[in-house]
Amino acid sequence: MSQVPIRSIWVFHLVARSRSITRAAGELGVTPSAVSQQIQSLETQLGVSLLAKVGRGVVLTEAGERFFESIDESAELITEATNAIRGYRSVTTLTVRATPTLSNKWLLPRLGQFLAANPDLEVRLDGTNEPTDFNREAVDVEIRHGDGKWPGLFVEGLTEESFIPVCSPGLAGPGSLEAGDVLGYRLIHSVKSQAQWPRWFALAGVEPRERWRRVLFDRSHMAIDAAAGGMGIALESTLMMQRELAAGAVVCPVKSPPEIRIVTQWIVCPRDHLRHKKVRTFLDWLRTERSAGAIA
């Protein structure tokens, strides 16, 4: 068998990393057809199928996964060595997807610390509630809202969150209300939250009226801002409103309130992404923040 061209191997690595022929073509500055031809040539010389089409994207076959695992680390080392010889500082992009609330309220304020500690990493932060299709999208790691049940993926809880009622101190002072008094105020609802007012009232031993005044939001960060603005009382996660609580923009108006404690944010990625140094670095940083009490 003739020697396999390095270019074909390199093209396959780009496709396997991004799970997209189109994205690999854009990175190389060639047409998708040219990329497909390189892959077909490589498959012919290896005698195995490396990719399979799924909808508009591609997935790795079992042989493709094994081959990618074998060359991935070497390809990254070649890239770093090439950049060093050229006199460039090697920069690697880490693409993180997270919910808009976590992005705005927790991740963004801390991102500068992460970048300062890792100057050879640049971060692309994608704030959306849409779960990542890792077979089609070039996302390295996601912090996903939900119940943590996503078979086939690496899943680790970010932290256990505490949900408490909060409002502007101008609306009601800290500890100034009994649990039943909350019904006299407009209740702010995060409709996608896993902690809802009926559950909190049940824990507090309060029988709500049939109807209460309320306003509904589909994003927790809007509910937190509405509470800080004096619109009513919100039931929200202390993780998401650490800054507002620390600054006194919101307070817990209920004396000895029951807490709802659950994990709603999860670190998610394909298990093979854990081989990448940039992903391990980001996950180690998240765990350090958690251990240091920065995630509460």
C-alpha positions, 0 to 999 in steps of 0.5 A: 500500500502506498504511503497515506498523504499527510494532507488527507489525515489532516483534513480528516482530523479537521472534519472529525473535530468539527463533525462537519465537512462544511466547517472543515472546508471553510477552515481550509479555504477549499470547497466541501467537495474537495474535502470529501475527495480527501476523505474518500481517498483516505478511506480507500487507502486505509480500507475502512469507512471513517465517516457516515452521513446523518442528515446534513452532518457527519458522524464518525464510524467506529473505525473513524473514532479509533483513528481520530483518537490515535491522531488527535493529540499528535495533531494538536502538538503539530499545530502548537509546534508549527505556530512556535516555529513561525513565532506565533503564540499558540492560541486555542479556542474553547467553545462553551454553550450555557443558558442565558441566565447562567452566562449573564449572571454567573459565568460572564462575571468570572470569565476574566479570571479564567482567561487571565489564568489561561492566556493561551485559551480564547473563549467563545461563549454561546448563550442559549437554552437550545441543547447542543447537537454535538454531532453537528455543532462545534461546541466543546462543552455545555452547561445545560439546564435540566434533569441531568438525564442525557444518555451517551454523554459525560454529565456532571452536576455543577452544584446543588442550588438553593431556591429562596424567595427574593424581592427588592428591599424597598418592597419588603425588608429582610425577614419581615414576612411570614410565609403566608404573607407572600400571597399578598404580593405579586409573585414572579414566575420563571416558567422553565424553572424546576422550582415553582411556587406551589412546591414552595408553598407546600413546604411552607405549609401554606394553602394558596388562594385559587388565584394570585397576582403574578407575572411570568418570564421564560428566563430566570435572569429577567425574573431576578431583574424584575424582583430587584426592580420592585415588581414582586417576589421571585423564587430563584436560585442563589447561584443565579443571583449571587451578585444581587444578593451580595450587593443587597439589590435583592433580599429574602423577605421571609423569616425562616423560609423553607429551601428547595435544594436541587441540581439544575445546571449540568456540565455536559459533553461527549466523553471523547471531548475529555481528551482535549486539554482545553476541555479538561482545563475548563472543567478543572476551573469549574470544579475549583470554583465549586470547591472554593465556594464561588458556586453556592 
